[in-house]
Amino acid sequence: MPRNENPAPPKTAHRLLPSTMKTLWGLAHATFADGAITIVCQELNAVAVALATQSPDCAEIQMGRPRPTGAPEALLH
């Protein structure tokens, strides 16, 4: 996976797209609120975000987290 060489710092994104970032943070808080979705789905969402943002370090960390929660192995390939 190619590394994004020039990622926009979060502060830059907030400054340039305040409404969008407010919406995204609201979605993140709702998604990860206690009881909103299962822990398996929370961990799989974190993997999806790490892969979508092309962050190899985050992807490596997140890929190991769903297995202990009972995520089906087929979803992690």
N, C-alpha and C positions, 0 to 999 in steps of 0.2 A: 504494500500500500504506500503510495507516495506521501511524503511528509509535506504538509502545507508550509512553505517557507515564509510566508508573510501573513500569518493570521492576524486578524484585527483584535487588539486587546479588548476585553469586555467593556472597559470604560469608553473606548472609541465607539463601539457598537451602541452603547447606551446614549452617547451624545448624538450620534448620527440618526439613530432609529429609536427614539424613546418610546413611542407607542408600540412598536413591534416588540421591543425588549420587555416592556411591561406585560404584554400579552403572553410572551413566552415564559416569563418567570411565573406568571399566574398559572399557566398550564402545568409547569413543573411542580409548583407547590400543590396543586390539586391532584396531580398524578401520584405524588409520593406522600400524600397525607395518609395517616394511619387508617387502614381499612378501605381506602379508595380502590385499590387493586391488590391482588395477591403479591407476596414477596417475589415469587417467581417472575411475574410480569414486570415488577419494578426492576429486577435485575436484568431481564431481557431488554427492557427499555434503555437501561444504562449502556448495555452493549451496543444497541442500535445507534445511540447518540455518539458513542466513542468511535464507531466505524464511520458514521456519516460525517463527523468532523475531521476524519482522517488523522486522528491522533494516535500514533502507534503506542505510545506509553500508556494512554488511557485504555486503549483496546486490550493491551496485554493484561493490565490490572483487572479490567471488567470481565474478560473472558473466563476467568477462574471463579467468579462469584456465583453464577447461576447454578452450577452443578450441585453444590451442597444444599441448595434450596429445593432440589428435585426437578429442575428443568430437564425436559427430554433431550438426550444427546443429539438427536436429529436436528434440533433447533439451533445447535451451536456449530454446525458445519457449513 
